[in-house]
Amino acid sequence: METTLSYEQAYEELAQIAKDIETDSISVDVLAQKVKRASELITFCQSKLKSTETEVNSIISKMEQNNSKA
């Protein structure tokens, strides 16, 4: 997976793959490749969301600690 891929780019690519599969615009010959790519994109998006959640929770925790000291 590209390191410069953003969540939005991954999501858009994933949405396009889903649309192509739904409209039968993907040939059987490339279907497995697209499904594999979709799996990679889902894993990337889940990881990105998890790390963002962890970071936000850390920031909130620090804010709460600073407020309790005041």
NULUM-913827 format. One record per atom (N, C-alpha, C, CB): residue number from 1; residue in three letters; chain; atom name; x, y, z. Coordinates in nm, 2 decimals, m for minus. Each point is the difference from the previous one (the first is absolute). Glycine has a CB too. Example, Ala and Ser with C-alpha at 12.3 -4.5 7.8 and 13.67 -1.06 7.14 Angstrom:
residues 2
+-----+------+------+------+--------+--------+--------+
: pos : code : unit : site :     c1 :     c2 :     c3 :
+-----+------+------+------+--------+--------+--------+
:   1 :  ALA :    A :    N :   1.32 :  m0.57 :   0.78 :
:   1 :  ALA :    A :   CA :  m0.09 :   0.12 :   0.00 :
:   1 :  ALA :    A :    C :   0.09 :   0.12 :   0.00 :
:   1 :  ALA :    A :   CB :  m0.19 :  m0.12 :   0.12 :
:   2 :  SER :    A :    N :   0.15 :   0.23 :  m0.19 :
:   2 :  SER :    A :   CA :   0.09 :   0.11 :   0.00 :
:   2 :  SER :    A :    C :  m0.08 :   0.11 :   0.08 :
:   2 :  SER :    A :   CB :   0.12 :  m0.06 :  m0.22 :
+-----+------+------+------+--------+--------+--------+
end
This chain:
residues 70
+-----+------+------+------+--------+--------+--------+
: pos : code : unit : site :     c1 :     c2 :     c3 :
+-----+------+------+------+--------+--------+--------+
:   1 :  MET :    A :    N :   0.09 :  m0.12 :   0.00 :
:   1 :  MET :    A :   CA :  m0.09 :   0.12 :   0.00 :
:   1 :  MET :    A :    C :   0.09 :   0.12 :   0.00 :
:   1 :  MET :    A :   CB :  m0.19 :  m0.12 :   0.12 :
:   2 :  GLU :    A :    N :   0.15 :   0.22 :  m0.20 :
:   2 :  GLU :    A :   CA :   0.08 :   0.12 :  m0.01 :
:   2 :  GLU :    A :    C :   0.00 :   0.08 :   0.14 :
:   2 :  GLU :    A :   CB :  m0.05 :   0.01 :  m0.25 :
:   3 :  THR :    A :    N :   0.16 :   0.04 :   0.29 :
:   3 :  THR :    A :   CA :   0.01 :   0.07 :   0.12 :
:   3 :  THR :    A :    C :  m0.06 :   0.14 :  m0.01 :
:   3 :  THR :    A :   CB :   0.21 :  m0.13 :   0.06 :
:   4 :  THR :    A :    N :  m0.22 :   0.18 :  m0.18 :
:   4 :  THR :    A :   CA :  m0.06 :   0.14 :  m0.02 :
:   4 :  THR :    A :    C :  m0.15 :  m0.01 :  m0.02 :
:   4 :  THR :    A :   CB :   0.22 :   0.08 :  m0.09 :
:   5 :  LEU :    A :    N :  m0.28 :  m0.19 :   0.09 :
:   5 :  LEU :    A :   CA :  m0.14 :  m0.02 :  m0.02 :
:   5 :  LEU :    A :    C :  m0.08 :   0.06 :   0.12 :
:   5 :  LEU :    A :   CB :   0.04 :  m0.21 :  m0.13 :
:   6 :  SER :    A :    N :  m0.13 :   0.30 :   0.10 :
:   6 :  SER :    A :   CA :  m0.09 :   0.05 :   0.11 :
:   6 :  SER :    A :    C :  m0.12 :  m0.08 :   0.02 :
:   6 :  SER :    A :   CB :   0.09 :   0.23 :  m0.05 :
:   7 :  TYR :    A :    N :  m0.15 :  m0.21 :   0.16 :
:   7 :  TYR :    A :   CA :  m0.13 :  m0.07 :   0.03 :
:   7 :  TYR :    A :    C :  m0.10 :   0.03 :  m0.11 :
:   7 :  TYR :    A :   CB :   0.05 :   0.01 :   0.25 :
:   8 :  GLU :    A :    N :  m0.06 :   0.11 :  m0.28 :
:   8 :  GLU :    A :   CA :  m0.10 :   0.04 :  m0.10 :
:   8 :  GLU :    A :    C :   0.03 :  m0.06 :  m0.14 :
:   8 :  GLU :    A :   CB :  m0.03 :   0.22 :   0.12 :
:   9 :  GLN :    A :    N :   0.15 :  m0.23 :  m0.16 :
:   9 :  GLN :    A :   CA :   0.04 :  m0.06 :  m0.13 :
:   9 :  GLN :    A :    C :  m0.03 :  m0.15 :   0.01 :
:   9 :  GLN :    A :   CB :   0.18 :   0.17 :  m0.04 :
:  10 :  ALA :    A :    N :  m0.15 :  m0.24 :   0.15 :
:  10 :  ALA :    A :   CA :  m0.03 :  m0.14 :   0.02 :
:  10 :  ALA :    A :    C :  m0.15 :  m0.02 :  m0.01 :
:  10 :  ALA :    A :   CB :   0.21 :  m0.03 :   0.14 :
:  11 :  TYR :    A :    N :  m0.29 :   0.11 :  m0.07 :
:  11 :  TYR :    A :   CA :  m0.14 :  m0.02 :   0.00 :
:  11 :  TYR :    A :    C :  m0.06 :   0.02 :  m0.13 :
:  11 :  TYR :    A :   CB :   0.00 :   0.09 :   0.23 :
:  12 :  GLU :    A :    N :   0.05 :   0.01 :  m0.31 :
:  12 :  GLU :    A :   CA :  m0.05 :   0.03 :  m0.13 :
:  12 :  GLU :    A :    C :   0.03 :  m0.12 :  m0.10 :
:  12 :  GLU :    A :   CB :   0.03 :   0.25 :   0.04 :
:  13 :  GLU :    A :    N :   0.09 :  m0.30 :  m0.03 :
:  13 :  GLU :    A :   CA :   0.03 :  m0.12 :  m0.08 :
:  13 :  GLU :    A :    C :  m0.08 :  m0.12 :   0.04 :
:  13 :  GLU :    A :   CB :   0.23 :   0.09 :  m0.02 :
:  14 :  LEU :    A :    N :  m0.25 :  m0.11 :   0.15 :
:  14 :  LEU :    A :   CA :  m0.09 :  m0.11 :   0.04 :
:  14 :  LEU :    A :    C :  m0.14 :   0.02 :  m0.05 :
:  14 :  LEU :    A :   CB :   0.15 :  m0.03 :   0.21 :
:  15 :  ALA :    A :    N :  m0.20 :   0.15 :  m0.20 :
:  15 :  ALA :    A :   CA :  m0.14 :   0.02 :  m0.05 :
:  15 :  ALA :    A :    C :  m0.01 :  m0.02 :  m0.15 :
:  15 :  ALA :    A :   CB :  m0.03 :   0.17 :   0.18 :
:  16 :  GLN :    A :    N :   0.14 :  m0.14 :  m0.25 :
:  16 :  GLN :    A :   CA :   0.00 :  m0.02 :  m0.15 :
:  16 :  GLN :    A :    C :   0.00 :  m0.15 :  m0.03 :
:  16 :  GLN :    A :   CB :   0.12 :   0.22 :  m0.03 :
:  17 :  ILE :    A :    N :  m0.04 :  m0.30 :   0.11 :
:  17 :  ILE :    A :   CA :   0.01 :  m0.14 :  m0.02 :
:  17 :  ILE :    A :    C :  m0.14 :  m0.06 :   0.02 :
:  17 :  ILE :    A :   CB :   0.24 :  m0.01 :   0.07 :
:  18 :  ALA :    A :    N :  m0.30 :   0.05 :   0.04 :
:  18 :  ALA :    A :   CA :  m0.14 :  m0.05 :   0.04 :
:  18 :  ALA :    A :    C :  m0.10 :   0.03 :  m0.11 :
:  18 :  ALA :    A :   CB :   0.05 :   0.03 :   0.24 :
:  19 :  LYS :    A :    N :  m0.04 :   0.09 :  m0.29 :
:  19 :  LYS :    A :   CA :  m0.09 :   0.04 :  m0.11 :
:  19 :  LYS :    A :    C :   0.02 :  m0.08 :  m0.12 :
:  19 :  LYS :    A :   CB :   0.00 :   0.23 :   0.09 :
:  20 :  ASP :    A :    N :   0.13 :  m0.25 :  m0.13 :
:  20 :  ASP :    A :   CA :   0.03 :  m0.08 :  m0.12 :
:  20 :  ASP :    A :    C :  m0.05 :  m0.15 :   0.02 :
:  20 :  ASP :    A :   CB :   0.20 :   0.15 :  m0.04 :
:  21 :  ILE :    A :    N :  m0.19 :  m0.20 :   0.16 :
:  21 :  ILE :    A :   CA :  m0.05 :  m0.14 :   0.02 :
:  21 :  ILE :    A :    C :  m0.15 :   0.00 :  m0.01 :
:  21 :  ILE :    A :   CB :   0.20 :  m0.05 :   0.15 :
:  22 :  GLU :    A :    N :  m0.26 :   0.15 :  m0.09 :
:  22 :  GLU :    A :   CA :  m0.15 :   0.00 :   0.00 :
:  22 :  GLU :    A :    C :  m0.06 :   0.01 :  m0.14 :
:  22 :  GLU :    A :   CB :   0.01 :   0.10 :   0.23 :
:  23 :  THR :    A :    N :   0.06 :  m0.02 :  m0.32 :
:  23 :  THR :    A :   CA :  m0.05 :   0.02 :  m0.13 :
:  23 :  THR :    A :    C :   0.06 :  m0.10 :  m0.10 :
:  23 :  THR :    A :   CB :  m0.03 :   0.24 :   0.06 :
:  24 :  ASP :    A :    N :   0.10 :  m0.34 :  m0.01 :
:  24 :  ASP :    A :   CA :   0.06 :  m0.10 :  m0.09 :
:  24 :  ASP :    A :    C :   0.09 :   0.05 :  m0.10 :
:  24 :  ASP :    A :   CB :  m0.21 :  m0.13 :   0.03 :
:  25 :  SER :    A :    N :   0.28 :   0.24 :   0.00 :
:  25 :  SER :    A :   CA :   0.09 :   0.06 :  m0.10 :
:  25 :  SER :    A :    C :   0.14 :  m0.05 :   0.01 :
:  25 :  SER :    A :   CB :  m0.14 :   0.20 :   0.00 :
:  26 :  ILE :    A :    N :   0.16 :  m0.30 :   0.10 :
:  26 :  ILE :    A :   CA :   0.13 :  m0.06 :   0.01 :
:  26 :  ILE :    A :    C :  m0.01 :  m0.14 :  m0.06 :
:  26 :  ILE :    A :   CB :   0.05 :   0.13 :   0.22 :
:  27 :  SER :    A :    N :   0.05 :  m0.16 :  m0.30 :
:  27 :  SER :    A :   CA :   0.00 :  m0.13 :  m0.06 :
:  27 :  SER :    A :    C :   0.04 :  m0.11 :   0.10 :
:  27 :  SER :    A :   CB :   0.06 :   0.11 :  m0.22 :
:  28 :  VAL :    A :    N :  m0.10 :  m0.23 :   0.19 :
:  28 :  VAL :    A :   CA :   0.03 :  m0.11 :   0.09 :
:  28 :  VAL :    A :    C :   0.15 :  m0.01 :   0.02 :
:  28 :  VAL :    A :   CB :  m0.21 :  m0.12 :  m0.07 :
:  29 :  ASP :    A :    N :   0.28 :   0.15 :  m0.04 :
:  29 :  ASP :    A :   CA :   0.15 :  m0.01 :   0.00 :
:  29 :  ASP :    A :    C :   0.07 :   0.09 :   0.11 :
:  29 :  ASP :    A :   CB :  m0.01 :  m0.06 :  m0.24 :
:  30 :  VAL :    A :    N :  m0.05 :   0.17 :   0.27 :
:  30 :  VAL :    A :   CA :   0.06 :   0.09 :   0.09 :
:  30 :  VAL :    A :    C :  m0.07 :   0.01 :   0.14 :
:  30 :  VAL :    A :   CB :   0.08 :   0.13 :  m0.20 :
:  31 :  LEU :    A :    N :  m0.19 :  m0.20 :   0.21 :
:  31 :  LEU :    A :   CA :  m0.08 :   0.00 :   0.12 :
:  31 :  LEU :    A :    C :   0.08 :  m0.03 :   0.12 :
:  31 :  LEU :    A :   CB :  m0.20 :  m0.06 :  m0.13 :
:  32 :  ALA :    A :    N :   0.28 :  m0.05 :   0.13 :
:  32 :  ALA :    A :   CA :   0.08 :  m0.04 :   0.12 :
:  32 :  ALA :    A :    C :   0.09 :   0.11 :   0.03 :
:  32 :  ALA :    A :   CB :  m0.02 :  m0.24 :  m0.06 :
:  33 :  GLN :    A :    N :   0.09 :   0.31 :  m0.03 :
:  33 :  GLN :    A :   CA :   0.09 :   0.11 :   0.03 :
:  33 :  GLN :    A :    C :  m0.07 :   0.11 :   0.06 :
:  33 :  GLN :    A :   CB :   0.14 :  m0.06 :  m0.19 :
:  34 :  LYS :    A :    N :  m0.26 :   0.09 :   0.15 :
:  34 :  LYS :    A :   CA :  m0.08 :   0.11 :   0.06 :
:  34 :  LYS :    A :    C :  m0.04 :  m0.03 :   0.14 :
:  34 :  LYS :    A :   CB :  m0.08 :   0.07 :  m0.23 :
:  35 :  VAL :    A :    N :   0.04 :  m0.19 :   0.25 :
:  35 :  VAL :    A :   CA :  m0.05 :  m0.04 :   0.13 :
:  35 :  VAL :    A :    C :   0.12 :   0.00 :   0.10 :
:  35 :  VAL :    A :   CB :  m0.18 :  m0.15 :  m0.10 :
:  36 :  LYS :    A :    N :   0.30 :   0.11 :   0.05 :
:  36 :  LYS :    A :   CA :   0.12 :   0.00 :   0.08 :
:  36 :  LYS :    A :    C :   0.04 :   0.15 :   0.04 :
:  36 :  LYS :    A :   CB :   0.08 :  m0.21 :  m0.11 :
:  37 :  ARG :    A :    N :  m0.09 :   0.30 :   0.01 :
:  37 :  ARG :    A :   CA :   0.03 :   0.14 :   0.02 :
:  37 :  ARG :    A :    C :  m0.11 :   0.06 :   0.10 :
:  37 :  ARG :    A :   CB :   0.10 :   0.02 :  m0.23 :
:  38 :  ALA :    A :    N :  m0.22 :  m0.06 :   0.22 :
:  38 :  ALA :    A :   CA :  m0.10 :   0.05 :   0.09 :
:  38 :  ALA :    A :    C :   0.03 :  m0.05 :   0.14 :
:  38 :  ALA :    A :   CB :  m0.17 :   0.00 :  m0.18 :
:  39 :  SER :    A :    N :   0.21 :  m0.12 :   0.20 :
:  39 :  SER :    A :   CA :   0.04 :  m0.05 :   0.13 :
:  39 :  SER :    A :    C :   0.11 :   0.08 :   0.06 :
:  39 :  SER :    A :   CB :  m0.07 :  m0.23 :  m0.07 :
:  40 :  GLU :    A :    N :   0.17 :   0.26 :  m0.01 :
:  40 :  GLU :    A :   CA :   0.12 :   0.09 :   0.04 :
:  40 :  GLU :    A :    C :  m0.05 :   0.14 :   0.04 :
:  40 :  GLU :    A :   CB :   0.15 :  m0.13 :  m0.15 :
:  41 :  LEU :    A :    N :  m0.24 :   0.18 :   0.07 :
:  41 :  LEU :    A :   CA :  m0.05 :   0.14 :   0.03 :
:  41 :  LEU :    A :    C :  m0.09 :   0.00 :   0.13 :
:  41 :  LEU :    A :   CB :   0.00 :   0.05 :  m0.24 :
:  42 :  ILE :    A :    N :  m0.07 :  m0.16 :   0.26 :
:  42 :  ILE :    A :   CA :  m0.08 :  m0.01 :   0.13 :
:  42 :  ILE :    A :    C :   0.09 :   0.00 :   0.12 :
:  42 :  ILE :    A :   CB :  m0.19 :  m0.12 :  m0.13 :
:  43 :  THR :    A :    N :   0.29 :   0.03 :   0.12 :
:  43 :  THR :    A :   CA :   0.10 :  m0.01 :   0.11 :
:  43 :  THR :    A :    C :   0.07 :   0.13 :   0.02 :
:  43 :  THR :    A :   CB :   0.04 :  m0.24 :  m0.06 :
:  44 :  PHE :    A :    N :   0.00 :   0.32 :  m0.04 :
:  44 :  PHE :    A :   CA :   0.06 :   0.13 :   0.01 :
:  44 :  PHE :    A :    C :  m0.10 :   0.09 :   0.07 :
:  44 :  PHE :    A :   CB :   0.14 :  m0.04 :  m0.20 :
:  45 :  CYS :    A :    N :  m0.26 :   0.05 :   0.16 :
:  45 :  CYS :    A :   CA :  m0.10 :   0.09 :   0.06 :
:  45 :  CYS :    A :    C :  m0.03 :  m0.03 :   0.14 :
:  45 :  CYS :    A :   CB :  m0.10 :   0.03 :  m0.22 :
:  46 :  GLN :    A :    N :   0.09 :  m0.16 :   0.25 :
:  46 :  GLN :    A :   CA :  m0.02 :  m0.04 :   0.14 :
:  46 :  GLN :    A :    C :   0.12 :   0.04 :   0.09 :
:  46 :  GLN :    A :   CB :  m0.15 :  m0.19 :  m0.08 :
:  47 :  SER :    A :    N :   0.27 :   0.17 :   0.03 :
:  47 :  SER :    A :   CA :   0.12 :   0.04 :   0.08 :
:  47 :  SER :    A :    C :   0.00 :   0.15 :   0.02 :
:  47 :  SER :    A :   CB :   0.12 :  m0.20 :  m0.10 :
:  48 :  LYS :    A :    N :  m0.15 :   0.28 :  m0.01 :
:  48 :  LYS :    A :   CA :   0.00 :   0.14 :   0.01 :
:  48 :  LYS :    A :    C :  m0.10 :   0.05 :   0.10 :
:  48 :  LYS :    A :   CB :   0.08 :   0.01 :  m0.24 :
:  49 :  LEU :    A :    N :  m0.20 :  m0.06 :   0.24 :
:  49 :  LEU :    A :   CA :  m0.10 :   0.04 :   0.09 :
:  49 :  LEU :    A :    C :   0.04 :  m0.04 :   0.15 :
:  49 :  LEU :    A :   CB :  m0.17 :  m0.03 :  m0.18 :
:  50 :  LYS :    A :    N :   0.23 :  m0.09 :   0.20 :
:  50 :  LYS :    A :   CA :   0.04 :  m0.04 :   0.13 :
:  50 :  LYS :    A :    C :   0.11 :   0.09 :   0.06 :
:  50 :  LYS :    A :   CB :  m0.06 :  m0.24 :  m0.06 :
:  51 :  SER :    A :    N :   0.16 :   0.28 :  m0.03 :
:  51 :  SER :    A :   CA :   0.10 :   0.08 :   0.05 :
:  51 :  SER :    A :    C :  m0.05 :   0.14 :   0.03 :
:  51 :  SER :    A :   CB :   0.17 :  m0.13 :  m0.13 :
:  52 :  THR :    A :    N :  m0.26 :   0.18 :   0.05 :
:  52 :  THR :    A :   CA :  m0.06 :   0.13 :   0.02 :
:  52 :  THR :    A :    C :  m0.08 :   0.00 :   0.13 :
:  52 :  THR :    A :   CB :  m0.01 :   0.04 :  m0.25 :
:  53 :  GLU :    A :    N :  m0.06 :  m0.14 :   0.27 :
:  53 :  GLU :    A :   CA :  m0.08 :  m0.02 :   0.13 :
:  53 :  GLU :    A :    C :   0.09 :   0.01 :   0.12 :
:  53 :  GLU :    A :   CB :  m0.18 :  m0.13 :  m0.12 :
:  54 :  THR :    A :    N :   0.29 :   0.05 :   0.11 :
:  54 :  THR :    A :   CA :   0.10 :   0.00 :   0.11 :
:  54 :  THR :    A :    C :   0.06 :   0.14 :   0.03 :
:  54 :  THR :    A :   CB :   0.05 :  m0.24 :  m0.06 :
:  55 :  GLU :    A :    N :  m0.02 :   0.31 :  m0.05 :
:  55 :  GLU :    A :   CA :   0.06 :   0.13 :   0.01 :
:  55 :  GLU :    A :    C :  m0.10 :   0.10 :   0.06 :
:  55 :  GLU :    A :   CB :   0.15 :  m0.05 :  m0.20 :
:  56 :  VAL :    A :    N :  m0.27 :   0.04 :   0.16 :
:  56 :  VAL :    A :   CA :  m0.10 :   0.09 :   0.05 :
:  56 :  VAL :    A :    C :  m0.03 :  m0.02 :   0.15 :
:  56 :  VAL :    A :   CB :  m0.11 :   0.01 :  m0.23 :
:  57 :  ASN :    A :    N :   0.10 :  m0.14 :   0.26 :
:  57 :  ASN :    A :   CA :  m0.02 :  m0.04 :   0.14 :
:  57 :  ASN :    A :    C :   0.12 :   0.05 :   0.09 :
:  57 :  ASN :    A :   CB :  m0.13 :  m0.20 :  m0.07 :
:  58 :  SER :    A :    N :   0.25 :   0.19 :   0.02 :
:  58 :  SER :    A :   CA :   0.12 :   0.05 :   0.07 :
:  58 :  SER :    A :    C :  m0.01 :   0.15 :   0.02 :
:  58 :  SER :    A :   CB :   0.14 :  m0.19 :  m0.09 :
:  59 :  ILE :    A :    N :  m0.18 :   0.26 :  m0.01 :
:  59 :  ILE :    A :   CA :  m0.01 :   0.15 :   0.01 :
:  59 :  ILE :    A :    C :  m0.11 :   0.04 :   0.10 :
:  59 :  ILE :    A :   CB :   0.07 :   0.02 :  m0.24 :
:  60 :  ILE :    A :    N :  m0.18 :  m0.09 :   0.24 :
:  60 :  ILE :    A :   CA :  m0.11 :   0.03 :   0.09 :
:  60 :  ILE :    A :    C :   0.04 :  m0.03 :   0.14 :
:  60 :  ILE :    A :   CB :  m0.17 :  m0.06 :  m0.17 :
:  61 :  SER :    A :    N :   0.24 :  m0.05 :   0.19 :
:  61 :  SER :    A :   CA :   0.05 :  m0.04 :   0.13 :
:  61 :  SER :    A :    C :   0.10 :   0.11 :   0.06 :
:  61 :  SER :    A :   CB :  m0.02 :  m0.25 :  m0.06 :
:  62 :  LYS :    A :    N :   0.11 :   0.30 :  m0.03 :
:  62 :  LYS :    A :   CA :   0.09 :   0.10 :   0.05 :
:  62 :  LYS :    A :    C :  m0.08 :   0.13 :   0.03 :
:  62 :  LYS :    A :   CB :   0.18 :  m0.10 :  m0.14 :
:  63 :  MET :    A :    N :  m0.28 :   0.13 :   0.06 :
:  63 :  MET :    A :   CA :  m0.08 :   0.12 :   0.03 :
:  63 :  MET :    A :    C :  m0.07 :  m0.01 :   0.14 :
:  63 :  MET :    A :   CB :  m0.03 :   0.04 :  m0.25 :
:  64 :  GLU :    A :    N :  m0.03 :  m0.16 :   0.27 :
:  64 :  GLU :    A :   CA :  m0.06 :  m0.03 :   0.13 :
:  64 :  GLU :    A :    C :   0.09 :   0.01 :   0.12 :
:  64 :  GLU :    A :   CB :  m0.16 :  m0.14 :  m0.12 :
:  65 :  GLN :    A :    N :   0.28 :   0.10 :   0.10 :
:  65 :  GLN :    A :   CA :   0.10 :   0.00 :   0.11 :
:  65 :  GLN :    A :    C :   0.04 :   0.15 :   0.02 :
:  65 :  GLN :    A :   CB :   0.09 :  m0.23 :  m0.06 :
:  66 :  ASN :    A :    N :  m0.07 :   0.31 :  m0.04 :
:  66 :  ASN :    A :   CA :   0.03 :   0.14 :   0.01 :
:  66 :  ASN :    A :    C :  m0.11 :   0.07 :   0.07 :
:  66 :  ASN :    A :   CB :   0.14 :  m0.01 :  m0.20 :
:  67 :  ASN :    A :    N :  m0.27 :  m0.02 :   0.17 :
:  67 :  ASN :    A :   CA :  m0.11 :   0.07 :   0.06 :
:  67 :  ASN :    A :    C :  m0.02 :  m0.04 :   0.15 :
:  67 :  ASN :    A :   CB :  m0.11 :   0.00 :  m0.22 :
:  68 :  SER :    A :    N :   0.15 :  m0.12 :   0.25 :
:  68 :  SER :    A :   CA :  m0.02 :  m0.04 :   0.14 :
:  68 :  SER :    A :    C :   0.11 :   0.06 :   0.09 :
:  68 :  SER :    A :   CB :  m0.10 :  m0.21 :  m0.07 :
:  69 :  LYS :    A :    N :   0.21 :   0.26 :   0.01 :
:  69 :  LYS :    A :   CA :   0.11 :   0.06 :   0.07 :
:  69 :  LYS :    A :    C :  m0.03 :   0.15 :   0.03 :
:  69 :  LYS :    A :   CB :   0.16 :  m0.16 :  m0.10 :
:  70 :  ALA :    A :    N :  m0.25 :   0.21 :   0.01 :
:  70 :  ALA :    A :   CA :  m0.03 :   0.15 :   0.01 :
:  70 :  ALA :    A :    C :  m0.09 :   0.03 :   0.11 :
:  70 :  ALA :    A :   CB :   0.03 :   0.01 :  m0.24 :
+-----+------+------+------+--------+--------+--------+
end
